């Protein structure tokens, strides 16, 4: 899984996938409402999904600040 390898490179690991789909679709939809293009909305959705996977339980979606930090870390990997 590509996201898992990125997470590992960032020193994180998947601990719980419950709620990941909700984090993805919520962030994707919010990004589209904000007027972002599909590729950026998908990127943000994937970042929220991967953030959620590193947290246990159904709560714990990233804040806007945390999401921005994840995206910056991803850029540094490229």
mmJSON file of the N, C-alpha and C atoms, coordinates in Angstrom:
{"data_MODEL":{"atom_site":{
"group_PDB":["ATOM","ATOM","ATOM","ATOM","ATOM","ATOM","ATOM","ATOM","ATOM","ATOM","ATOM","ATOM","ATOM","ATOM","ATOM","ATOM","ATOM","ATOM","ATOM","ATOM","ATOM","ATOM","ATOM","ATOM","ATOM","ATOM","ATOM","ATOM","ATOM","ATOM","ATOM","ATOM","ATOM","ATOM","ATOM","ATOM","ATOM","ATOM","ATOM","ATOM","ATOM","ATOM","ATOM","ATOM","ATOM","ATOM","ATOM","ATOM","ATOM","ATOM","ATOM","ATOM","ATOM","ATOM","ATOM","ATOM","ATOM","ATOM","ATOM","ATOM","ATOM","ATOM","ATOM","ATOM","ATOM","ATOM","ATOM","ATOM","ATOM","ATOM","ATOM","ATOM","ATOM","ATOM","ATOM","ATOM","ATOM","ATOM","ATOM","ATOM","ATOM","ATOM","ATOM","ATOM","ATOM","ATOM","ATOM","ATOM","ATOM","ATOM","ATOM","ATOM","ATOM","ATOM","ATOM","ATOM","ATOM","ATOM","ATOM","ATOM","ATOM","ATOM","ATOM","ATOM","ATOM","ATOM","ATOM","ATOM","ATOM","ATOM","ATOM","ATOM","ATOM","ATOM","ATOM","ATOM","ATOM","ATOM","ATOM","ATOM","ATOM","ATOM","ATOM","ATOM","ATOM","ATOM","ATOM","ATOM","ATOM","ATOM","ATOM","ATOM","ATOM","ATOM","ATOM","ATOM","ATOM","ATOM","ATOM","ATOM","ATOM","ATOM","ATOM","ATOM","ATOM","ATOM","ATOM","ATOM","ATOM","ATOM","ATOM","ATOM","ATOM","ATOM","ATOM","ATOM","ATOM","ATOM","ATOM","ATOM","ATOM","ATOM","ATOM","ATOM","ATOM","ATOM","ATOM","ATOM","ATOM","ATOM","ATOM","ATOM","ATOM","ATOM","ATOM","ATOM","ATOM","ATOM","ATOM","ATOM","ATOM","ATOM","ATOM","ATOM","ATOM","ATOM","ATOM","ATOM","ATOM","ATOM","ATOM","ATOM","ATOM","ATOM","ATOM","ATOM","ATOM","ATOM","ATOM","ATOM","ATOM","ATOM","ATOM","ATOM","ATOM","ATOM","ATOM","ATOM","ATOM","ATOM","ATOM","ATOM","ATOM","ATOM","ATOM","ATOM","ATOM","ATOM","ATOM","ATOM","ATOM","ATOM","ATOM","ATOM","ATOM","ATOM","ATOM","ATOM","ATOM","ATOM","ATOM","ATOM","ATOM","ATOM"],
"id":[1,2,3,4,5,6,7,8,9,10,11,12,13,14,15,16,17,18,19,20,21,22,23,24,25,26,27,28,29,30,31,32,33,34,35,36,37,38,39,40,41,42,43,44,45,46,47,48,49,50,51,52,53,54,55,56,57,58,59,60,61,62,63,64,65,66,67,68,69,70,71,72,73,74,75,76,77,78,79,80,81,82,83,84,85,86,87,88,89,90,91,92,93,94,95,96,97,98,99,100,101,102,103,104,105,106,107,108,109,110,111,112,113,114,115,116,117,118,119,120,121,122,123,124,125,126,127,128,129,130,131,132,133,134,135,136,137,138,139,140,141,142,143,144,145,146,147,148,149,150,151,152,153,154,155,156,157,158,159,160,161,162,163,164,165,166,167,168,169,170,171,172,173,174,175,176,177,178,179,180,181,182,183,184,185,186,187,188,189,190,191,192,193,194,195,196,197,198,199,200,201,202,203,204,205,206,207,208,209,210,211,212,213,214,215,216,217,218,219,220,221,222,223,224,225,226,227,228,229,230,231,232,233,234],
"type_symbol":["N","C","C","N","C","C","N","C","C","N","C","C","N","C","C","N","C","C","N","C","C","N","C","C","N","C","C","N","C","C","N","C","C","N","C","C","N","C","C","N","C","C","N","C","C","N","C","C","N","C","C","N","C","C","N","C","C","N","C","C","N","C","C","N","C","C","N","C","C","N","C","C","N","C","C","N","C","C","N","C","C","N","C","C","N","C","C","N","C","C","N","C","C","N","C","C","N","C","C","N","C","C","N","C","C","N","C","C","N","C","C","N","C","C","N","C","C","N","C","C","N","C","C","N","C","C","N","C","C","N","C","C","N","C","C","N","C","C","N","C","C","N","C","C","N","C","C","N","C","C","N","C","C","N","C","C","N","C","C","N","C","C","N","C","C","N","C","C","N","C","C","N","C","C","N","C","C","N","C","C","N","C","C","N","C","C","N","C","C","N","C","C","N","C","C","N","C","C","N","C","C","N","C","C","N","C","C","N","C","C","N","C","C","N","C","C","N","C","C","N","C","C","N","C","C","N","C","C","N","C","C","N","C","C"],
"label_atom_id":["N","CA","C","N","CA","C","N","CA","C","N","CA","C","N","CA","C","N","CA","C","N","CA","C","N","CA","C","N","CA","C","N","CA","C","N","CA","C","N","CA","C","N","CA","C","N","CA","C","N","CA","C","N","CA","C","N","CA","C","N","CA","C","N","CA","C","N","CA","C","N","CA","C","N","CA","C","N","CA","C","N","CA","C","N","CA","C","N","CA","C","N","CA","C","N","CA","C","N","CA","C","N","CA","C","N","CA","C","N","CA","C","N","CA","C","N","CA","C","N","CA","C","N","CA","C","N","CA","C","N","CA","C","N","CA","C","N","CA","C","N","CA","C","N","CA","C","N","CA","C","N","CA","C","N","CA","C","N","CA","C","N","CA","C","N","CA","C","N","CA","C","N","CA","C","N","CA","C","N","CA","C","N","CA","C","N","CA","C","N","CA","C","N","CA","C","N","CA","C","N","CA","C","N","CA","C","N","CA","C","N","CA","C","N","CA","C","N","CA","C","N","CA","C","N","CA","C","N","CA","C","N","CA","C","N","CA","C","N","CA","C","N","CA","C","N","CA","C","N","CA","C","N","CA","C","N","CA","C","N","CA","C","N","CA","C","N","CA","C","N","CA","C"],
"label_alt_id":[null,null,null,null,null,null,null,null,null,null,null,null,null,null,null,null,null,null,null,null,null,null,null,null,null,null,null,null,null,null,null,null,null,null,null,null,null,null,null,null,null,null,null,null,null,null,null,null,null,null,null,null,null,null,null,null,null,null,null,null,null,null,null,null,null,null,null,null,null,null,null,null,null,null,null,null,null,null,null,null,null,null,null,null,null,null,null,null,null,null,null,null,null,null,null,null,null,null,null,null,null,null,null,null,null,null,null,null,null,null,null,null,null,null,null,null,null,null,null,null,null,null,null,null,null,null,null,null,null,null,null,null,null,null,null,null,null,null,null,null,null,null,null,null,null,null,null,null,null,null,null,null,null,null,null,null,null,null,null,null,null,null,null,null,null,null,null,null,null,null,null,null,null,null,null,null,null,null,null,null,null,null,null,null,null,null,null,null,null,null,null,null,null,null,null,null,null,null,null,null,null,null,null,null,null,null,null,null,null,null,null,null,null,null,null,null,null,null,null,null,null,null,null,null,null,null,null,null,null,null,null,null,null,null],
"label_comp_id":["UNK","UNK","UNK","UNK","UNK","UNK","UNK","UNK","UNK","UNK","UNK","UNK","UNK","UNK","UNK","UNK","UNK","UNK","UNK","UNK","UNK","UNK","UNK","UNK","UNK","UNK","UNK","UNK","UNK","UNK","UNK","UNK","UNK","UNK","UNK","UNK","UNK","UNK","UNK","UNK","UNK","UNK","UNK","UNK","UNK","UNK","UNK","UNK","UNK","UNK","UNK","UNK","UNK","UNK","UNK","UNK","UNK","UNK","UNK","UNK","UNK","UNK","UNK","UNK","UNK","UNK","UNK","UNK","UNK","UNK","UNK","UNK","UNK","UNK","UNK","UNK","UNK","UNK","UNK","UNK","UNK","UNK","UNK","UNK","UNK","UNK","UNK","UNK","UNK","UNK","UNK","UNK","UNK","UNK","UNK","UNK","UNK","UNK","UNK","UNK","UNK","UNK","UNK","UNK","UNK","UNK","UNK","UNK","UNK","UNK","UNK","UNK","UNK","UNK","UNK","UNK","UNK","UNK","UNK","UNK","UNK","UNK","UNK","UNK","UNK","UNK","UNK","UNK","UNK","UNK","UNK","UNK","UNK","UNK","UNK","UNK","UNK","UNK","UNK","UNK","UNK","UNK","UNK","UNK","UNK","UNK","UNK","UNK","UNK","UNK","UNK","UNK","UNK","UNK","UNK","UNK","UNK","UNK","UNK","UNK","UNK","UNK","UNK","UNK","UNK","UNK","UNK","UNK","UNK","UNK","UNK","UNK","UNK","UNK","UNK","UNK","UNK","UNK","UNK","UNK","UNK","UNK","UNK","UNK","UNK","UNK","UNK","UNK","UNK","UNK","UNK","UNK","UNK","UNK","UNK","UNK","UNK","UNK","UNK","UNK","UNK","UNK","UNK","UNK","UNK","UNK","UNK","UNK","UNK","UNK","UNK","UNK","UNK","UNK","UNK","UNK","UNK","UNK","UNK","UNK","UNK","UNK","UNK","UNK","UNK","UNK","UNK","UNK","UNK","UNK","UNK","UNK","UNK","UNK"],
"label_asym_id":["A","A","A","A","A","A","A","A","A","A","A","A","A","A","A","A","A","A","A","A","A","A","A","A","A","A","A","A","A","A","A","A","A","A","A","A","A","A","A","A","A","A","A","A","A","A","A","A","A","A","A","A","A","A","A","A","A","A","A","A","A","A","A","A","A","A","A","A","A","A","A","A","A","A","A","A","A","A","A","A","A","A","A","A","A","A","A","A","A","A","A","A","A","A","A","A","A","A","A","A","A","A","A","A","A","A","A","A","A","A","A","A","A","A","A","A","A","A","A","A","A","A","A","A","A","A","A","A","A","A","A","A","A","A","A","A","A","A","A","A","A","A","A","A","A","A","A","A","A","A","A","A","A","A","A","A","A","A","A","A","A","A","A","A","A","A","A","A","A","A","A","A","A","A","A","A","A","A","A","A","A","A","A","A","A","A","A","A","A","A","A","A","A","A","A","A","A","A","A","A","A","A","A","A","A","A","A","A","A","A","A","A","A","A","A","A","A","A","A","A","A","A","A","A","A","A","A","A","A","A","A","A","A","A"],
"label_entity_id":["1","1","1","1","1","1","1","1","1","1","1","1","1","1","1","1","1","1","1","1","1","1","1","1","1","1","1","1","1","1","1","1","1","1","1","1","1","1","1","1","1","1","1","1","1","1","1","1","1","1","1","1","1","1","1","1","1","1","1","1","1","1","1","1","1","1","1","1","1","1","1","1","1","1","1","1","1","1","1","1","1","1","1","1","1","1","1","1","1","1","1","1","1","1","1","1","1","1","1","1","1","1","1","1","1","1","1","1","1","1","1","1","1","1","1","1","1","1","1","1","1","1","1","1","1","1","1","1","1","1","1","1","1","1","1","1","1","1","1","1","1","1","1","1","1","1","1","1","1","1","1","1","1","1","1","1","1","1","1","1","1","1","1","1","1","1","1","1","1","1","1","1","1","1","1","1","1","1","1","1","1","1","1","1","1","1","1","1","1","1","1","1","1","1","1","1","1","1","1","1","1","1","1","1","1","1","1","1","1","1","1","1","1","1","1","1","1","1","1","1","1","1","1","1","1","1","1","1","1","1","1","1","1","1"],
"label_seq_id":[1,1,1,2,2,2,3,3,3,4,4,4,5,5,5,6,6,6,7,7,7,8,8,8,9,9,9,10,10,10,11,11,11,12,12,12,13,13,13,14,14,14,15,15,15,16,16,16,17,17,17,18,18,18,19,19,19,20,20,20,21,21,21,22,22,22,23,23,23,24,24,24,25,25,25,26,26,26,27,27,27,28,28,28,29,29,29,30,30,30,31,31,31,32,32,32,33,33,33,34,34,34,35,35,35,36,36,36,37,37,37,38,38,38,39,39,39,40,40,40,41,41,41,42,42,42,43,43,43,44,44,44,45,45,45,46,46,46,47,47,47,48,48,48,49,49,49,50,50,50,51,51,51,52,52,52,53,53,53,54,54,54,55,55,55,56,56,56,57,57,57,58,58,58,59,59,59,60,60,60,61,61,61,62,62,62,63,63,63,64,64,64,65,65,65,66,66,66,67,67,67,68,68,68,69,69,69,70,70,70,71,71,71,72,72,72,73,73,73,74,74,74,75,75,75,76,76,76,77,77,77,78,78,78],
"pdbx_PDB_ins_code":[null,null,null,null,null,null,null,null,null,null,null,null,null,null,null,null,null,null,null,null,null,null,null,null,null,null,null,null,null,null,null,null,null,null,null,null,null,null,null,null,null,null,null,null,null,null,null,null,null,null,null,null,null,null,null,null,null,null,null,null,null,null,null,null,null,null,null,null,null,null,null,null,null,null,null,null,null,null,null,null,null,null,null,null,null,null,null,null,null,null,null,null,null,null,null,null,null,null,null,null,null,null,null,null,null,null,null,null,null,null,null,null,null,null,null,null,null,null,null,null,null,null,null,null,null,null,null,null,null,null,null,null,null,null,null,null,null,null,null,null,null,null,null,null,null,null,null,null,null,null,null,null,null,null,null,null,null,null,null,null,null,null,null,null,null,null,null,null,null,null,null,null,null,null,null,null,null,null,null,null,null,null,null,null,null,null,null,null,null,null,null,null,null,null,null,null,null,null,null,null,null,null,null,null,null,null,null,null,null,null,null,null,null,null,null,null,null,null,null,null,null,null,null,null,null,null,null,null,null,null,null,null,null,null],
"Cartn_x":[0.842,0.0,0.892,0.648,1.491,1.417,0.227,0.088,0.877,0.824,1.561,3.059,3.605,5.032,5.372,4.496,4.716,4.655,3.679,3.573,4.818,5.291,6.497,7.692,7.799,8.9,8.818,7.604,7.407,7.473,7.799,7.907,6.575,5.558,4.23,3.811,2.77,2.269,0.754,0.126,-1.317,-1.652,-2.576,-3.006,-4.498,-5.29,-6.735,-7.304,-8.04,-8.604,-10.073,-10.648,-12.047,-12.173,-13.067,-13.302,-12.472,-11.575,-10.717,-11.522,-12.497,-13.336,-14.11,-14.607,-15.33,-14.397,-13.179,-12.208,-11.895,-11.733,-11.43,-12.572,-13.778,-14.881,-15.276,-15.18,-15.492,-14.525,-13.252,-12.232,-12.322,-12.555,-12.711,-13.889,-15.039,-16.238,-16.012,-15.407,-15.142,-14.204,-13.221,-12.277,-12.979,-13.91,-14.661,-15.549,-16.186,-17.024,-16.183,-14.923,-14.008,-13.538,-13.902,-13.557,-12.264,-11.7,-10.453,-10.705,-9.698,-9.774,-9.792,-10.244,-10.356,-9.04,-7.94,-6.669,-6.233,-6.458,-6.099,-7.067,-8.343,-9.326,-9.002,-8.597,-8.201,-6.956,-6.012,-4.769,-5.061,-5.919,-6.294,-7.085,-7.966,-8.73,-7.816,-6.84,-5.875,-5.037,-4.684,-3.904,-4.728,-6.001,-6.866,-7.053,-7.232,-7.393,-6.152,-4.982,-3.751,-3.523,-3.873,-3.766,-4.654,-5.887,-6.847,-6.343,-5.701,-5.211,-4.139,-3.528,-2.486,-3.053,-4.366,-5.04,-6.008,-6.136,-7.114,-8.487,-9.514,-10.89,-11.486,-12.758,-13.476,-13.314,-12.809,-12.584,-11.131,-10.869,-9.48,-9.149,-10.139,-9.824,-8.885,-8.055,-7.097,-7.781,-7.203,-7.635,-7.084,-7.509,-7.007,-5.491,-5.005,-3.562,-2.825,-3.339,-2.697,-2.687,-3.778,-3.851,-2.789,-2.656,-1.63,-0.227,0.017,1.323,1.613,0.613,0.773,1.142,0.442,0.711,2.127,2.589,3.962,4.971,4.697,5.594,5.63,4.469,4.419,5.262,5.145,5.92,7.417,7.83,9.246,9.73,8.816,9.185,9.427,8.831,8.916,10.216],
"Cartn_y":[-1.168,0.0,1.237,2.166,3.354,4.244,4.494,5.376,4.818,3.504,2.896,3.165,3.054,3.296,4.759,5.684,7.09,7.302,6.668,6.802,6.274,5.137,4.561,5.498,6.103,7.032,8.253,8.566,9.694,9.27,7.99,7.492,7.176,6.918,6.595,5.227,4.671,3.388,3.335,2.485,2.294,1.526,2.082,1.405,1.087,1.78,1.552,2.19,1.419,1.964,2.355,2.172,2.554,4.069,4.502,5.927,6.554,5.786,6.354,6.802,6.007,6.382,7.657,7.794,9.007,10.221,10.041,11.142,11.538,10.523,10.814,11.582,11.019,11.626,12.976,13.127,14.423,15.501,15.167,16.137,16.407,15.348,15.54,16.471,16.188,17.006,18.455,18.638,19.994,20.735,20.03,20.643,21.073,20.253,20.611,21.82,21.868,23.012,24.284,24.136,25.28,25.705,24.935,25.311,24.709,23.734,23.121,22.165,22.006,21.069,19.636,18.708,17.307,16.731,16.991,16.392,16.877,18.149,18.667,18.147,18.048,17.505,16.046,15.277,13.886,13.802,14.663,14.685,14.977,15.96,16.319,15.197,14.554,13.426,12.285,11.984,10.918,11.274,12.538,12.967,12.807,13.172,13.027,11.559,10.745,9.303,8.708,9.062,8.501,8.993,10.242,10.767,9.957,9.732,8.982,7.576,6.949,5.574,5.461,6.569,6.535,6.758,6.868,7.11,5.967,5.591,4.566,5.196,4.422,4.855,5.62,5.957,6.608,8.116,8.682,10.132,10.419,11.639,11.997,12.435,12.973,13.525,14.712,14.994,16.098,17.456,18.362,19.755,20.315,21.483,22.122,22.301,22.708,22.892,21.559,20.488,19.18,18.679,18.917,18.51,19.241,20.531,21.3,20.777,20.399,19.868,18.531,17.668,16.385,16.625,17.538,17.822,18.366,19.202,19.707,18.574,17.648,16.501,15.63,15.445,14.645,15.305,16.627,17.343,17.13,17.09,16.901,15.503,14.527,13.171,13.054,13.95,13.851,14.359],
"Cartn_z":[0.0,0.0,0.0,-0.909,-1.053,0.175,0.705,1.868,3.038,3.236,4.338,4.212,3.036,2.881,3.142,2.734,3.053,4.557,5.198,6.647,7.335,6.88,7.474,7.289,6.113,5.864,6.773,7.237,8.143,9.611,9.843,11.207,11.856,11.053,11.574,11.075,11.715,11.238,11.399,10.606,10.665,11.935,12.726,13.95,13.948,13.141,13.114,11.845,11.077,9.831,9.976,11.177,11.398,11.247,10.406,10.202,9.108,8.49,7.447,6.227,5.842,4.698,4.966,6.192,6.566,6.533,7.038,7.015,5.58,4.716,3.315,2.651,2.7,1.956,2.531,3.859,4.463,4.021,4.003,3.589,2.094,1.299,-0.145,-0.429,0.191,-0.045,0.401,1.572,2.06,1.114,0.586,-0.355,-1.638,-2.111,-3.32,-3.055,-1.884,-1.523,-1.455,-1.036,-0.966,-2.356,-3.387,-4.754,-5.278,-4.572,-5.025,-6.187,-7.023,-8.146,-7.621,-8.468,-8.064,-7.547,-8.242,-7.822,-6.439,-6.144,-4.822,-3.756,-4.095,-3.154,-2.837,-3.834,-3.621,-2.737,-2.999,-2.219,-0.752,-0.514,0.856,1.522,0.765,1.298,1.709,0.877,1.19,2.413,2.541,3.706,4.984,4.929,6.106,6.452,5.434,5.613,6.273,5.786,6.353,7.781,8.054,9.415,10.35,9.921,10.738,11.018,10.056,10.215,11.289,11.644,12.68,14.077,14.181,15.461,15.754,17.005,17.396,17.585,17.259,17.496,16.335,16.505,15.414,15.403,16.452,16.504,16.133,15.762,15.529,14.126,13.389,12.077,12.26,11.262,11.42,11.417,12.171,12.083,10.767,10.421,9.2,9.276,10.438,10.628,10.463,11.105,11.011,9.569,8.858,7.458,6.632,6.849,6.134,6.448,7.71,8.1,7.409,7.324,6.626,5.173,4.535,3.122,2.925,3.853,3.775,3.944,4.872,5.066,3.811,3.18,1.955,0.856,0.734,-0.287,-0.07,1.179,1.49,1.086,1.003,0.598,-0.895,-1.65,-3.119,-3.66],
"occupancy":[1.0,1.0,1.0,1.0,1.0,1.0,1.0,1.0,1.0,1.0,1.0,1.0,1.0,1.0,1.0,1.0,1.0,1.0,1.0,1.0,1.0,1.0,1.0,1.0,1.0,1.0,1.0,1.0,1.0,1.0,1.0,1.0,1.0,1.0,1.0,1.0,1.0,1.0,1.0,1.0,1.0,1.0,1.0,1.0,1.0,1.0,1.0,1.0,1.0,1.0,1.0,1.0,1.0,1.0,1.0,1.0,1.0,1.0,1.0,1.0,1.0,1.0,1.0,1.0,1.0,1.0,1.0,1.0,1.0,1.0,1.0,1.0,1.0,1.0,1.0,1.0,1.0,1.0,1.0,1.0,1.0,1.0,1.0,1.0,1.0,1.0,1.0,1.0,1.0,1.0,1.0,1.0,1.0,1.0,1.0,1.0,1.0,1.0,1.0,1.0,1.0,1.0,1.0,1.0,1.0,1.0,1.0,1.0,1.0,1.0,1.0,1.0,1.0,1.0,1.0,1.0,1.0,1.0,1.0,1.0,1.0,1.0,1.0,1.0,1.0,1.0,1.0,1.0,1.0,1.0,1.0,1.0,1.0,1.0,1.0,1.0,1.0,1.0,1.0,1.0,1.0,1.0,1.0,1.0,1.0,1.0,1.0,1.0,1.0,1.0,1.0,1.0,1.0,1.0,1.0,1.0,1.0,1.0,1.0,1.0,1.0,1.0,1.0,1.0,1.0,1.0,1.0,1.0,1.0,1.0,1.0,1.0,1.0,1.0,1.0,1.0,1.0,1.0,1.0,1.0,1.0,1.0,1.0,1.0,1.0,1.0,1.0,1.0,1.0,1.0,1.0,1.0,1.0,1.0,1.0,1.0,1.0,1.0,1.0,1.0,1.0,1.0,1.0,1.0,1.0,1.0,1.0,1.0,1.0,1.0,1.0,1.0,1.0,1.0,1.0,1.0,1.0,1.0,1.0,1.0,1.0,1.0,1.0,1.0,1.0,1.0,1.0,1.0,1.0,1.0,1.0,1.0,1.0,1.0],
"B_iso_or_equiv":[0.0,0.0,0.0,0.0,0.0,0.0,0.0,0.0,0.0,0.0,0.0,0.0,0.0,0.0,0.0,0.0,0.0,0.0,0.0,0.0,0.0,0.0,0.0,0.0,0.0,0.0,0.0,0.0,0.0,0.0,0.0,0.0,0.0,0.0,0.0,0.0,0.0,0.0,0.0,0.0,0.0,0.0,0.0,0.0,0.0,0.0,0.0,0.0,0.0,0.0,0.0,0.0,0.0,0.0,0.0,0.0,0.0,0.0,0.0,0.0,0.0,0.0,0.0,0.0,0.0,0.0,0.0,0.0,0.0,0.0,0.0,0.0,0.0,0.0,0.0,0.0,0.0,0.0,0.0,0.0,0.0,0.0,0.0,0.0,0.0,0.0,0.0,0.0,0.0,0.0,0.0,0.0,0.0,0.0,0.0,0.0,0.0,0.0,0.0,0.0,0.0,0.0,0.0,0.0,0.0,0.0,0.0,0.0,0.0,0.0,0.0,0.0,0.0,0.0,0.0,0.0,0.0,0.0,0.0,0.0,0.0,0.0,0.0,0.0,0.0,0.0,0.0,0.0,0.0,0.0,0.0,0.0,0.0,0.0,0.0,0.0,0.0,0.0,0.0,0.0,0.0,0.0,0.0,0.0,0.0,0.0,0.0,0.0,0.0,0.0,0.0,0.0,0.0,0.0,0.0,0.0,0.0,0.0,0.0,0.0,0.0,0.0,0.0,0.0,0.0,0.0,0.0,0.0,0.0,0.0,0.0,0.0,0.0,0.0,0.0,0.0,0.0,0.0,0.0,0.0,0.0,0.0,0.0,0.0,0.0,0.0,0.0,0.0,0.0,0.0,0.0,0.0,0.0,0.0,0.0,0.0,0.0,0.0,0.0,0.0,0.0,0.0,0.0,0.0,0.0,0.0,0.0,0.0,0.0,0.0,0.0,0.0,0.0,0.0,0.0,0.0,0.0,0.0,0.0,0.0,0.0,0.0,0.0,0.0,0.0,0.0,0.0,0.0,0.0,0.0,0.0,0.0,0.0,0.0],
"pdbx_formal_charge":[null,null,null,null,null,null,null,null,null,null,null,null,null,null,null,null,null,null,null,null,null,null,null,null,null,null,null,null,null,null,null,null,null,null,null,null,null,null,null,null,null,null,null,null,null,null,null,null,null,null,null,null,null,null,null,null,null,null,null,null,null,null,null,null,null,null,null,null,null,null,null,null,null,null,null,null,null,null,null,null,null,null,null,null,null,null,null,null,null,null,null,null,null,null,null,null,null,null,null,null,null,null,null,null,null,null,null,null,null,null,null,null,null,null,null,null,null,null,null,null,null,null,null,null,null,null,null,null,null,null,null,null,null,null,null,null,null,null,null,null,null,null,null,null,null,null,null,null,null,null,null,null,null,null,null,null,null,null,null,null,null,null,null,null,null,null,null,null,null,null,null,null,null,null,null,null,null,null,null,null,null,null,null,null,null,null,null,null,null,null,null,null,null,null,null,null,null,null,null,null,null,null,null,null,null,null,null,null,null,null,null,null,null,null,null,null,null,null,null,null,null,null,null,null,null,null,null,null,null,null,null,null,null,null],
"auth_seq_id":[1,1,1,2,2,2,3,3,3,4,4,4,5,5,5,6,6,6,7,7,7,8,8,8,9,9,9,10,10,10,11,11,11,12,12,12,13,13,13,14,14,14,15,15,15,16,16,16,17,17,17,18,18,18,19,19,19,20,20,20,21,21,21,22,22,22,23,23,23,24,24,24,25,25,25,26,26,26,27,27,27,28,28,28,29,29,29,30,30,30,31,31,31,32,32,32,33,33,33,34,34,34,35,35,35,36,36,36,37,37,37,38,38,38,39,39,39,40,40,40,41,41,41,42,42,42,43,43,43,44,44,44,45,45,45,46,46,46,47,47,47,48,48,48,49,49,49,50,50,50,51,51,51,52,52,52,53,53,53,54,54,54,55,55,55,56,56,56,57,57,57,58,58,58,59,59,59,60,60,60,61,61,61,62,62,62,63,63,63,64,64,64,65,65,65,66,66,66,67,67,67,68,68,68,69,69,69,70,70,70,71,71,71,72,72,72,73,73,73,74,74,74,75,75,75,76,76,76,77,77,77,78,78,78],
"auth_comp_id":["UNK","UNK","UNK","UNK","UNK","UNK","UNK","UNK","UNK","UNK","UNK","UNK","UNK","UNK","UNK","UNK","UNK","UNK","UNK","UNK","UNK","UNK","UNK","UNK","UNK","UNK","UNK","UNK","UNK","UNK","UNK","UNK","UNK","UNK","UNK","UNK","UNK","UNK","UNK","UNK","UNK","UNK","UNK","UNK","UNK","UNK","UNK","UNK","UNK","UNK","UNK","UNK","UNK","UNK","UNK","UNK","UNK","UNK","UNK","UNK","UNK","UNK","UNK","UNK","UNK","UNK","UNK","UNK","UNK","UNK","UNK","UNK","UNK","UNK","UNK","UNK","UNK","UNK","UNK","UNK","UNK","UNK","UNK","UNK","UNK","UNK","UNK","UNK","UNK","UNK","UNK","UNK","UNK","UNK","UNK","UNK","UNK","UNK","UNK","UNK","UNK","UNK","UNK","UNK","UNK","UNK","UNK","UNK","UNK","UNK","UNK","UNK","UNK","UNK","UNK","UNK","UNK","UNK","UNK","UNK","UNK","UNK","UNK","UNK","UNK","UNK","UNK","UNK","UNK","UNK","UNK","UNK","UNK","UNK","UNK","UNK","UNK","UNK","UNK","UNK","UNK","UNK","UNK","UNK","UNK","UNK","UNK","UNK","UNK","UNK","UNK","UNK","UNK","UNK","UNK","UNK","UNK","UNK","UNK","UNK","UNK","UNK","UNK","UNK","UNK","UNK","UNK","UNK","UNK","UNK","UNK","UNK","UNK","UNK","UNK","UNK","UNK","UNK","UNK","UNK","UNK","UNK","UNK","UNK","UNK","UNK","UNK","UNK","UNK","UNK","UNK","UNK","UNK","UNK","UNK","UNK","UNK","UNK","UNK","UNK","UNK","UNK","UNK","UNK","UNK","UNK","UNK","UNK","UNK","UNK","UNK","UNK","UNK","UNK","UNK","UNK","UNK","UNK","UNK","UNK","UNK","UNK","UNK","UNK","UNK","UNK","UNK","UNK","UNK","UNK","UNK","UNK","UNK","UNK"],
"auth_asym_id":["A","A","A","A","A","A","A","A","A","A","A","A","A","A","A","A","A","A","A","A","A","A","A","A","A","A","A","A","A","A","A","A","A","A","A","A","A","A","A","A","A","A","A","A","A","A","A","A","A","A","A","A","A","A","A","A","A","A","A","A","A","A","A","A","A","A","A","A","A","A","A","A","A","A","A","A","A","A","A","A","A","A","A","A","A","A","A","A","A","A","A","A","A","A","A","A","A","A","A","A","A","A","A","A","A","A","A","A","A","A","A","A","A","A","A","A","A","A","A","A","A","A","A","A","A","A","A","A","A","A","A","A","A","A","A","A","A","A","A","A","A","A","A","A","A","A","A","A","A","A","A","A","A","A","A","A","A","A","A","A","A","A","A","A","A","A","A","A","A","A","A","A","A","A","A","A","A","A","A","A","A","A","A","A","A","A","A","A","A","A","A","A","A","A","A","A","A","A","A","A","A","A","A","A","A","A","A","A","A","A","A","A","A","A","A","A","A","A","A","A","A","A","A","A","A","A","A","A","A","A","A","A","A","A"],
"auth_atom_id":["N","CA","C","N","CA","C","N","CA","C","N","CA","C","N","CA","C","N","CA","C","N","CA","C","N","CA","C","N","CA","C","N","CA","C","N","CA","C","N","CA","C","N","CA","C","N","CA","C","N","CA","C","N","CA","C","N","CA","C","N","CA","C","N","CA","C","N","CA","C","N","CA","C","N","CA","C","N","CA","C","N","CA","C","N","CA","C","N","CA","C","N","CA","C","N","CA","C","N","CA","C","N","CA","C","N","CA","C","N","CA","C","N","CA","C","N","CA","C","N","CA","C","N","CA","C","N","CA","C","N","CA","C","N","CA","C","N","CA","C","N","CA","C","N","CA","C","N","CA","C","N","CA","C","N","CA","C","N","CA","C","N","CA","C","N","CA","C","N","CA","C","N","CA","C","N","CA","C","N","CA","C","N","CA","C","N","CA","C","N","CA","C","N","CA","C","N","CA","C","N","CA","C","N","CA","C","N","CA","C","N","CA","C","N","CA","C","N","CA","C","N","CA","C","N","CA","C","N","CA","C","N","CA","C","N","CA","C","N","CA","C","N","CA","C","N","CA","C","N","CA","C","N","CA","C","N","CA","C","N","CA","C","N","CA","C","N","CA","C","N","CA","C"],
"pdbx_PDB_model_num":[1,1,1,1,1,1,1,1,1,1,1,1,1,1,1,1,1,1,1,1,1,1,1,1,1,1,1,1,1,1,1,1,1,1,1,1,1,1,1,1,1,1,1,1,1,1,1,1,1,1,1,1,1,1,1,1,1,1,1,1,1,1,1,1,1,1,1,1,1,1,1,1,1,1,1,1,1,1,1,1,1,1,1,1,1,1,1,1,1,1,1,1,1,1,1,1,1,1,1,1,1,1,1,1,1,1,1,1,1,1,1,1,1,1,1,1,1,1,1,1,1,1,1,1,1,1,1,1,1,1,1,1,1,1,1,1,1,1,1,1,1,1,1,1,1,1,1,1,1,1,1,1,1,1,1,1,1,1,1,1,1,1,1,1,1,1,1,1,1,1,1,1,1,1,1,1,1,1,1,1,1,1,1,1,1,1,1,1,1,1,1,1,1,1,1,1,1,1,1,1,1,1,1,1,1,1,1,1,1,1,1,1,1,1,1,1,1,1,1,1,1,1,1,1,1,1,1,1,1,1,1,1,1,1]
}}}
